[in-house]
Amino acid sequence: MTLLVSIVSWASLVLGGLFCIVGAIGLLRMPDFYTRMHAASVIETLGAGLILLGLALQAGFTLITVKLLMLGLLILFVSPTATHALARAAMVRGVKHLAVEEKSSSKP
């Protein structure tokens, strides 16, 4: 493995780990359902994607890389779809957004 591939791989792994940590903190700290759901989608899409990219670079051109790329494609397509379906179900169910709650509580 060349030095450049190693540096890019570790940078991707560290950056993916940081996105996961920031997303997990956001998941705990955000005030309402929709913003928490956004933090969860950041963890899934950016964090996991960068970690999978870093692992694929470390594995080289092997069957493991093909499996990691297939997993990455699955996450790339399924995660936004699941997040959208969850948000739509919450809207249909009547879960209010924080901005809607603030407007309704400020009226006399």
C-alpha positions in Angstrom: 0.0 0.0 0.0 1.4 3.3 -1.0 1.8 6.2 1.5 -0.8 8.3 -0.3 -3.5 5.6 -0.2 -2.7 4.9 3.5 -3.0 8.6 4.3 -6.3 9.0 2.4 -7.6 5.8 4.0 -6.8 6.9 7.6 -8.2 10.4 6.9 -11.4 8.8 5.7 -11.6 6.5 8.7 -11.0 9.3 11.1 -13.4 11.7 9.4 -16.1 9.0 9.3 -15.6 8.4 13.0 -15.9 12.1 13.7 -19.1 12.3 11.7 -20.4 9.3 13.7 -19.5 11.0 17.0 -21.0 14.3 16.1 -24.1 12.7 14.8 -24.5 10.6 18.0 -24.1 13.8 20.1 -26.6 15.5 17.9 -29.0 12.6 18.3 -28.8 13.1 22.1 -28.9 16.9 22.1 -31.4 17.9 19.4 -34.7 19.1 20.7 -37.3 17.4 18.6 -38.0 14.3 16.5 -37.2 15.8 13.1 -33.8 17.2 14.0 -32.9 14.0 15.7 -33.8 12.1 12.6 -31.5 14.4 10.6 -28.6 13.7 12.9 -29.3 9.9 12.5 -29.2 10.2 8.8 -25.9 12.0 9.0 -24.5 9.1 11.0 -25.7 6.6 8.5 -24.9 8.4 5.2 -21.7 10.3 5.9 -20.2 8.5 8.8 -20.7 5.0 7.6 -19.9 5.9 4.0 -16.5 7.4 4.9 -15.7 4.5 7.1 -16.5 2.0 4.4 -14.4 4.0 1.9 -11.5 4.0 4.3 -11.8 0.2 4.8 -12.1 -0.4 1.1 -8.9 1.6 0.5 -7.1 -0.4 3.2 -8.3 -3.7 1.7 -7.0 -3.0 -1.8 -8.5 -4.5 -4.9 -10.0 -7.7 -3.4 -13.4 -9.4 -3.0 -13.6 -7.6 0.4 -13.6 -4.2 -1.4 -16.4 -5.3 -3.7 -18.5 -6.4 -0.6 -17.8 -3.1 1.1 -18.8 -1.1 -2.0 -22.0 -3.1 -2.3 -22.7 -2.4 1.4 -22.0 1.3 0.8 -24.4 1.4 -2.2 -27.1 -0.3 -0.1 -26.6 2.3 2.6 -26.6 5.1 0.1 -30.0 4.1 -1.4 -31.8 2.7 1.6 -30.9 5.3 4.3 -32.4 8.4 2.7 -35.5 6.4 1.7 -36.0 5.1 5.2 -35.5 8.6 6.7 -38.0 10.0 4.3 -40.5 7.2 5.1 -40.0 7.8 8.8 -40.5 11.6 8.5 -43.6 11.1 6.4 -45.1 8.6 8.9 -44.4 11.1 11.7 -46.1 13.9 9.8 -49.1 11.7 9.1 -49.2 10.7 12.7 -49.2 14.4 13.8 -45.7 14.7 15.4 -45.1 18.5 15.4 -41.9 20.2 14.4 -40.3 22.5 17.0 -41.0 25.6 14.9 -44.7 24.7 14.8 -44.8 24.2 18.6 -43.1 27.5 19.2 -45.6 29.4 17.0 -48.6 27.8 18.6 -47.3 28.4 22.2 -46.6 32.1 21.6 -50.2 32.8 20.5 -52.6 33.8 23.4 
